[in-house]
Amino acid sequence: MPEQILIEVCVDSLESAIAAERGGADRIELCGSLLEGGITPSAGLIEVVRAQISIPLHVMIRPRGGDFCYSGGEIDVIRRDIGCAKTLGANGVVLGILELSGRVDVERTRELVNFAQPLVVTFHRAFDMTADLLAALEDVCATGAHRILTSGGEQASIEGIKTIASLVKTAGERIGIIAGSGINTASASKIVERTGVREIHVGLRSTESSPMRYRNSRVSMGKLPGREYVRSLVKEQDVRALRSAVSA
């Protein structure tokens, strides 16, 4: 029987985490502020999600939005957040650190991978922001990280199929390659077949209107007007449909 494709669903709420598990997700990546590409979620959210789901939970460790070159103080924050995730029962952490040149910061990443033990470490899509993906692959391998999440250096995985396939071939058994970004029910099977990945990372987020009856349209709490009255979440049926698509 062919090996089942592992589906990791990226979520930023308890409701989405529960829905993803019910829909057939194999693993959750828990983040905060997905509008910024994901940052470290709160300790409270990690603890409650861990208590409510039974599948593996990997926690995003990113102290802020923006680039992936961090100061010494930010590295200290990262270490403390890894320790918190470990204490709260996470199975893995997701991180990525680059040098100013656009190369992987091998030394500091290796230190964090060692500190995170025995948790699984995924090097996230900071990988796609490197100057040379094949060189970055070798650098991440040298850090001792277990997986790389990548779209092949493109905005969406469907556009980076050839590069992802090359990375899978070059990586061999040394490190896992996860395809991620823009994967949906229509594209998942094609990406899996053409790249050879055994794991995919998906968002599958839908938006729905807030149930708030009173709305103050004059005030916006963030830089995106109207976001106060829109909720973004993962729906069980969408994860189930994706599972059916890749299983077929």
FIPALO-589404 format. One record per residue (C-alpha): x, y, z. Coordinates in nm, 2 decimals, always signed. Layout:
// FIPALO-589404
u	v	w
X	Y	Z;
...
END
This chain:
// FIPALO-589404
u	v	w
+0.00	+0.00	+0.00;
+0.14	+0.34	-0.09;
+0.26	+0.56	+0.20;
-0.01	+0.81	+0.31;
+0.08	+1.17	+0.25;
+0.12	+1.36	+0.57;
-0.10	+1.68	+0.59;
+0.02	+1.96	+0.82;
-0.24	+2.23	+0.87;
-0.13	+2.58	+0.97;
-0.37	+2.74	+1.22;
-0.39	+3.04	+1.45;
-0.68	+2.95	+1.67;
-0.82	+2.67	+1.89;
-1.13	+2.64	+1.67;
-0.92	+2.59	+1.36;
-0.69	+2.34	+1.53;
-0.99	+2.12	+1.64;
-1.15	+2.15	+1.29;
-0.83	+2.05	+1.12;
-0.79	+1.74	+1.34;
-1.15	+1.64	+1.28;
-1.10	+1.68	+0.91;
-0.81	+1.44	+0.90;
-0.50	+1.65	+0.95;
-0.19	+1.46	+1.07;
-0.02	+1.75	+1.23;
-0.09	+2.11	+1.34;
+0.15	+2.41	+1.30;
+0.03	+2.67	+1.55;
+0.10	+3.03	+1.48;
+0.00	+3.38	+1.58;
-0.06	+3.67	+1.34;
-0.09	+3.48	+1.01;
-0.14	+3.81	+0.84;
+0.24	+3.86	+0.89;
+0.32	+3.51	+0.78;
+0.30	+3.37	+1.13;
+0.48	+3.46	+1.46;
+0.51	+3.28	+1.79;
+0.16	+3.21	+1.94;
+0.08	+3.29	+2.31;
+0.16	+3.04	+2.58;
-0.21	+3.03	+2.66;
-0.30	+2.93	+2.31;
-0.03	+2.66	+2.30;
-0.15	+2.51	+2.63;
-0.52	+2.51	+2.54;
-0.46	+2.36	+2.18;
-0.23	+2.09	+2.32;
-0.51	+2.00	+2.57;
-0.77	+1.98	+2.30;
-0.60	+1.79	+2.02;
-0.43	+1.45	+2.01;
-0.22	+1.48	+1.69;
+0.13	+1.62	+1.69;
+0.16	+2.00	+1.75;
+0.44	+2.20	+1.61;
+0.48	+2.56	+1.73;
+0.60	+2.86	+1.52;
+0.90	+3.03	+1.68;
+0.93	+3.37	+1.53;
+0.97	+3.68	+1.76;
+0.83	+3.93	+1.51;
+0.72	+3.98	+1.15;
+0.96	+4.11	+0.88;
+1.30	+3.96	+0.79;
+1.47	+3.66	+0.95;
+1.79	+3.82	+1.06;
+1.78	+3.85	+1.44;
+1.97	+4.04	+1.71;
+2.12	+3.87	+2.01;
+1.83	+3.99	+2.22;
+1.58	+3.83	+1.97;
+1.77	+3.51	+1.98;
+1.73	+3.51	+2.36;
+1.35	+3.55	+2.30;
+1.36	+3.26	+2.06;
+1.54	+3.03	+2.31;
+1.28	+3.12	+2.58;
+0.99	+3.06	+2.34;
+1.14	+2.72	+2.25;
+1.17	+2.63	+2.62;
+0.81	+2.74	+2.67;
+0.68	+2.53	+2.38;
+0.87	+2.23	+2.51;
+0.73	+2.28	+2.86;
+0.37	+2.31	+2.73;
+0.39	+1.98	+2.54;
+0.47	+2.07	+2.18;
+0.61	+1.79	+1.97;
+0.82	+2.03	+1.75;
+0.91	+2.38	+1.67;
+0.93	+2.57	+1.34;
+1.20	+2.84	+1.30;
+1.44	+3.00	+1.05;
+1.74	+3.23	+1.09;
+1.93	+3.40	+0.81;
+2.25	+3.60	+0.78;
+2.25	+3.95	+0.62;
+2.39	+3.79	+0.30;
+2.08	+3.58	+0.25;
+2.25	+3.26	+0.36;
+2.12	+3.03	+0.64;
+2.28	+3.12	+0.98;
+2.42	+2.78	+1.04;
+2.59	+2.84	+1.37;
+2.30	+3.00	+1.56;
+2.04	+2.76	+1.40;
+2.25	+2.46	+1.51;
+2.26	+2.60	+1.86;
+1.88	+2.63	+1.86;
+1.83	+2.29	+1.72;
+2.04	+2.14	+1.99;
+1.86	+2.34	+2.25;
+1.52	+2.23	+2.12;
+1.60	+1.86	+2.17;
+1.41	+1.62	+2.18;
+1.16	+1.83	+1.98;
+1.15	+1.80	+1.60;
+1.28	+2.11	+1.43;
+1.14	+2.24	+1.09;
+1.33	+2.52	+0.91;
+1.04	+2.73	+0.78;
+1.00	+2.93	+0.46;
+1.28	+3.17	+0.55;
+1.45	+2.90	+0.34;
+1.27	+3.05	+0.03;
+1.42	+3.39	+0.11;
+1.78	+3.26	+0.07;
+2.01	+3.36	-0.21;
+2.08	+3.00	-0.32;
+1.83	+2.72	-0.24;
+2.07	+2.43	-0.30;
+2.33	+2.59	-0.09;
+2.07	+2.66	+0.18;
+1.97	+2.29	+0.17;
+2.32	+2.19	+0.26;
+2.34	+2.45	+0.53;
+2.01	+2.34	+0.69;
+2.13	+1.98	+0.68;
+2.44	+2.10	+0.86;
+2.23	+2.24	+1.15;
+2.07	+1.91	+1.24;
+1.72	+2.03	+1.16;
+1.48	+1.75	+1.06;
+1.27	+1.92	+0.79;
+1.25	+2.21	+0.55;
+0.93	+2.38	+0.45;
+0.95	+2.53	+0.11;
+0.76	+2.65	-0.19;
+1.07	+2.62	-0.41;
+1.15	+2.98	-0.38;
+0.83	+3.09	-0.54;
+0.51	+3.25	-0.40;
+0.32	+2.92	-0.43;
+0.43	+2.56	-0.44;
+0.26	+2.50	-0.78;
+0.50	+2.75	-0.93;
+0.81	+2.59	-0.76;
+0.74	+2.23	-0.86;
+1.06	+2.17	-1.05;
+1.27	+2.33	-0.77;
+1.09	+2.13	-0.50;
+1.15	+1.81	-0.69;
+1.52	+1.89	-0.72;
+1.54	+1.96	-0.35;
+1.37	+1.63	-0.27;
+1.61	+1.44	-0.49;
+1.92	+1.62	-0.36;
+1.81	+1.58	+0.00;
+1.76	+1.21	-0.02;
+1.72	+1.06	+0.32;
+1.92	+1.33	+0.49;
+1.63	+1.57	+0.57;
+1.26	+1.58	+0.50;
+1.12	+1.83	+0.25;
+0.77	+1.97	+0.30;
+0.59	+2.15	+0.02;
+0.39	+2.44	+0.14;
+0.22	+2.77	+0.03;
-0.09	+2.80	-0.18;
-0.16	+2.42	-0.18;
-0.53	+2.34	-0.21;
-0.76	+2.05	-0.32;
-0.71	+2.13	-0.69;
-0.33	+2.14	-0.68;
-0.23	+1.90	-0.40;
-0.21	+1.58	-0.60;
-0.02	+1.74	-0.88;
+0.24	+1.88	-0.64;
+0.28	+1.55	-0.46;
+0.31	+1.35	-0.78;
+0.56	+1.58	-0.95;
+0.78	+1.66	-0.66;
+0.79	+1.33	-0.46;
+0.72	+1.50	-0.13;
+0.56	+1.29	+0.14;
+0.44	+1.58	+0.35;
+0.24	+1.90	+0.26;
+0.17	+2.21	+0.45;
-0.16	+2.39	+0.40;
-0.35	+2.69	+0.52;
-0.70	+2.62	+0.38;
-0.83	+2.93	+0.56;
-1.18	+3.07	+0.49;
-1.32	+3.40	+0.59;
-1.65	+3.46	+0.75;
-1.83	+3.76	+0.89;
-1.80	+3.84	+1.26;
-2.12	+3.77	+1.46;
-2.10	+4.11	+1.62;
-2.43	+4.29	+1.58;
-2.29	+4.64	+1.67;
-2.01	+4.76	+1.44;
-1.82	+5.09	+1.46;
-1.70	+5.14	+1.10;
-1.51	+5.46	+1.20;
-1.24	+5.27	+1.39;
-0.99	+5.02	+1.27;
-0.75	+4.86	+1.52;
-0.49	+4.76	+1.26;
-0.37	+4.87	+0.92;
-0.62	+4.67	+0.73;
-0.96	+4.84	+0.77;
-1.25	+4.62	+0.85;
-1.06	+4.32	+0.98;
-1.23	+4.36	+1.32;
-1.54	+4.21	+1.16;
-1.39	+3.93	+0.96;
-1.27	+3.60	+1.10;
-1.03	+3.36	+0.93;
-1.05	+3.00	+1.01;
-1.00	+2.64	+0.89;
-1.31	+2.43	+0.82;
-1.33	+2.06	+0.89;
-1.48	+1.99	+0.55;
-1.20	+2.16	+0.36;
-0.94	+1.95	+0.53;
-1.14	+1.64	+0.47;
-1.17	+1.73	+0.10;
-0.79	+1.78	+0.08;
-0.73	+1.44	+0.25;
-0.96	+1.28	-0.01;
-0.78	+1.45	-0.30;
-0.43	+1.33	-0.20;
-0.55	+0.99	-0.10;
-0.70	+0.94	-0.44;
END
